[in-house]
Amino acid sequence: MKLKGSFDARRLRPREPGNWGARLAATFAVVLCALGTGLVFVGIAGLLGHYPAFTELNANRPLAATLAVVGLLVVYLGVRLWRRSRVRRAQGLNMSPHLMKKHD
């Protein structure tokens, strides 16, 4: 088969527009996950006690438990938001199925 001079293989792959909204949402989701992880660690440290930096949390166990639970919820929301904002990429060439080789 003879290739013509006007053939351009880049036309077979669809060009994806820049998706800045999804990238910003993913960045926000990562920040939420980091904040939630910090809240979980502070809540658990308050529940364990014996940390002089957390004197208020050592005396108030329900507040420490609430911080840990809220931290877990924030991590969950961050992961959900990250999964929804992922950029989906095209997996293959943009060719008709009848042009592909048949595999048994």
Phi and psi restraints in degrees (value plus and minus 20) as a CYANA .aco file:
   2 LYS   PHI    -111.7   -71.7
   2 LYS   PSI     109.7   149.7
   3 LEU   PHI    -106.6   -66.6
   3 LEU   PSI     116.8   156.8
   4 LYS   PHI    -108.9   -68.9
   4 LYS   PSI     138.5   178.5
   5 GLY   PHI     -87.6   -47.6
   5 GLY   PSI     -38.9     1.1
   6 SER   PHI    -110.4   -70.4
   6 SER   PSI     -18.0    22.0
   7 PHE   PHI     -93.0   -53.0
   7 PHE   PSI     113.3   153.3
   8 ASP   PHI    -152.1  -112.1
   8 ASP   PSI      93.5   133.5
   9 ALA   PHI     -87.6   -47.6
   9 ALA   PSI     -42.1    -2.1
  10 ARG   PHI     -87.0   -47.0
  10 ARG   PSI     -39.8     0.2
  11 ARG   PHI     -90.3   -50.3
  11 ARG   PSI     -40.2    -0.2
  12 LEU   PHI     -91.7   -51.7
  12 LEU   PSI     -46.4    -6.4
  13 ARG   PHI    -117.6   -77.6
  13 ARG   PSI     106.6   146.6
  14 PRO   PHI     -89.7   -49.7
  14 PRO   PSI     119.8   159.8
  15 ARG   PHI    -105.6   -65.6
  15 ARG   PSI     107.2   147.2
  16 GLU   PHI    -114.7   -74.7
  16 GLU   PSI     114.8   154.8
  17 PRO   PHI     -91.5   -51.5
  17 PRO   PSI     134.9   174.9
  18 GLY   PHI     -84.6   -44.6
  18 GLY   PSI     112.8   152.8
  19 ASN   PHI    -135.2   -95.2
  19 ASN   PSI      56.3    96.3
  20 TRP   PHI     -91.0   -51.0
  20 TRP   PSI     -49.7    -9.7
  21 GLY   PHI     -82.6   -42.6
  21 GLY   PSI     -63.3   -23.3
  22 ALA   PHI     -87.5   -47.5
  22 ALA   PSI     -56.4   -16.4
  23 ARG   PHI     -87.6   -47.6
  23 ARG   PSI     -61.3   -21.3
  24 LEU   PHI     -85.9   -45.9
  24 LEU   PSI     -59.2   -19.2
  25 ALA   PHI     -84.5   -44.5
  25 ALA   PSI     -59.2   -19.2
  26 ALA   PHI     -86.5   -46.5
  26 ALA   PSI     -58.4   -18.4
  27 THR   PHI     -84.6   -44.6
  27 THR   PSI     -63.1   -23.1
  28 PHE   PHI     -82.6   -42.6
  28 PHE   PSI     -57.2   -17.2
  29 ALA   PHI     -85.4   -45.4
  29 ALA   PSI     -58.3   -18.3
  30 VAL   PHI     -86.2   -46.2
  30 VAL   PSI     -59.8   -19.8
  31 VAL   PHI     -84.2   -44.2
  31 VAL   PSI     -60.5   -20.5
  32 LEU   PHI     -81.7   -41.7
  32 LEU   PSI     -62.0   -22.0
  33 CYS   PHI     -83.4   -43.4
  33 CYS   PSI     -61.0   -21.0
  34 ALA   PHI     -85.9   -45.9
  34 ALA   PSI     -62.5   -22.5
  35 LEU   PHI     -83.7   -43.7
  35 LEU   PSI     -63.4   -23.4
  36 GLY   PHI     -83.9   -43.9
  36 GLY   PSI     -59.7   -19.7
  37 THR   PHI     -83.7   -43.7
  37 THR   PSI     -61.4   -21.4
  38 GLY   PHI     -82.3   -42.3
  38 GLY   PSI     -62.5   -22.5
  39 LEU   PHI     -83.2   -43.2
  39 LEU   PSI     -59.8   -19.8
  40 VAL   PHI     -82.6   -42.6
  40 VAL   PSI     -64.9   -24.9
  41 PHE   PHI     -84.2   -44.2
  41 PHE   PSI     -60.6   -20.6
  42 VAL   PHI     -86.5   -46.5
  42 VAL   PSI     -61.3   -21.3
  43 GLY   PHI     -83.2   -43.2
  43 GLY   PSI     -62.4   -22.4
  44 ILE   PHI     -88.2   -48.2
  44 ILE   PSI     -58.3   -18.3
  45 ALA   PHI     -84.1   -44.1
  45 ALA   PSI     -57.2   -17.2
  46 GLY   PHI     -88.1   -48.1
  46 GLY   PSI     -54.6   -14.6
  47 LEU   PHI     -90.6   -50.6
  47 LEU   PSI     -56.3   -16.3
  48 LEU   PHI     -93.1   -53.1
  48 LEU   PSI     -50.1   -10.1
  49 GLY   PHI      55.1    95.1
  49 GLY   PSI    -193.9  -153.9
  50 HIS   PHI      45.3    85.3
  50 HIS   PSI       5.0    45.0
  51 TYR   PHI    -136.8   -96.8
  51 TYR   PSI      93.6   133.6
  52 PRO   PHI     -83.8   -43.8
  52 PRO   PSI     -42.9    -2.9
  53 ALA   PHI     -92.5   -52.5
  53 ALA   PSI     -43.1    -3.1
  54 PHE   PHI    -130.1   -90.1
  54 PHE   PSI      32.2    72.2
  55 THR   PHI     -83.8   -43.8
  55 THR   PSI     -57.9   -17.9
  56 GLU   PHI     -87.7   -47.7
  56 GLU   PSI     -59.9   -19.9
  57 LEU   PHI     -92.9   -52.9
  57 LEU   PSI     -50.4   -10.4
  58 ASN   PHI     -85.5   -45.5
  58 ASN   PSI     -55.2   -15.2
  59 ALA   PHI    -102.4   -62.4
  59 ALA   PSI     -44.1    -4.1
  60 ASN   PHI    -136.4   -96.4
  60 ASN   PSI      68.2   108.2
  61 ARG   PHI     -85.2   -45.2
  61 ARG   PSI     -60.5   -20.5
  62 PRO   PHI     -81.8   -41.8
  62 PRO   PSI     -54.8   -14.8
  63 LEU   PHI     -86.0   -46.0
  63 LEU   PSI     -60.7   -20.7
  64 ALA   PHI     -85.3   -45.3
  64 ALA   PSI     -61.5   -21.5
  65 ALA   PHI     -85.7   -45.7
  65 ALA   PSI     -59.1   -19.1
  66 THR   PHI     -84.0   -44.0
  66 THR   PSI     -61.7   -21.7
  67 LEU   PHI     -81.8   -41.8
  67 LEU   PSI     -60.6   -20.6
  68 ALA   PHI     -85.3   -45.3
  68 ALA   PSI     -62.7   -22.7
  69 VAL   PHI     -88.8   -48.8
  69 VAL   PSI     -62.9   -22.9
  70 VAL   PHI     -83.6   -43.6
  70 VAL   PSI     -58.3   -18.3
  71 GLY   PHI     -81.7   -41.7
  71 GLY   PSI     -62.0   -22.0
  72 LEU   PHI     -83.6   -43.6
  72 LEU   PSI     -59.7   -19.7
  73 LEU   PHI     -85.1   -45.1
  73 LEU   PSI     -59.9   -19.9
  74 VAL   PHI     -86.3   -46.3
  74 VAL   PSI     -59.7   -19.7
  75 VAL   PHI     -82.7   -42.7
  75 VAL   PSI     -63.8   -23.8
  76 TYR   PHI     -80.4   -40.4
  76 TYR   PSI     -65.4   -25.4
  77 LEU   PHI     -84.5   -44.5
  77 LEU   PSI     -58.8   -18.8
  78 GLY   PHI     -82.9   -42.9
  78 GLY   PSI     -62.6   -22.6
  79 VAL   PHI     -87.0   -47.0
  79 VAL   PSI     -61.2   -21.2
  80 ARG   PHI     -82.3   -42.3
  80 ARG   PSI     -64.0   -24.0
  81 LEU   PHI     -85.0   -45.0
  81 LEU   PSI     -59.9   -19.9
  82 TRP   PHI     -83.5   -43.5
  82 TRP   PSI     -62.6   -22.6
  83 ARG   PHI     -86.1   -46.1
  83 ARG   PSI     -53.9   -13.9
  84 ARG   PHI     -95.0   -55.0
  84 ARG   PSI     -46.8    -6.8
  85 SER   PHI    -117.5   -77.5
  85 SER   PSI     -13.7    26.3
  86 ARG   PHI     -82.9   -42.9
  86 ARG   PSI     123.2   163.2
  87 VAL   PHI    -105.1   -65.1
  87 VAL   PSI     102.1   142.1
  88 ARG   PHI    -109.1   -69.1
  88 ARG   PSI     107.6   147.6
  89 ARG   PHI    -123.3   -83.3
  89 ARG   PSI     128.4   168.4
  90 ALA   PHI     -86.7   -46.7
  90 ALA   PSI     118.4   158.4
  91 GLN   PHI    -111.6   -71.6
  91 GLN   PSI     -46.5    -6.5
  92 GLY   PHI    -159.6  -119.6
  92 GLY   PSI    -190.9  -150.9
  93 LEU   PHI     -95.8   -55.8
  93 LEU   PSI     136.4   176.4
  94 ASN   PHI    -113.4   -73.4
  94 ASN   PSI      47.7    87.7
  95 MET   PHI    -140.7  -100.7
  95 MET   PSI     137.8   177.8
  96 SER   PHI     -88.3   -48.3
  96 SER   PSI     123.9   163.9
  97 PRO   PHI     -83.6   -43.6
  97 PRO   PSI     -49.7    -9.7
  98 HIS   PHI     -94.8   -54.8
  98 HIS   PSI     -30.2     9.8
  99 LEU   PHI    -108.3   -68.3
  99 LEU   PSI     -33.9     6.1
 100 MET   PHI     -98.2   -58.2
 100 MET   PSI     135.9   175.9
 101 LYS   PHI     -91.5   -51.5
 101 LYS   PSI     125.5   165.5
 102 LYS   PHI    -108.7   -68.7
 102 LYS   PSI     108.4   148.4
 103 HIS   PHI    -129.4   -89.4
 103 HIS   PSI     110.7   150.7
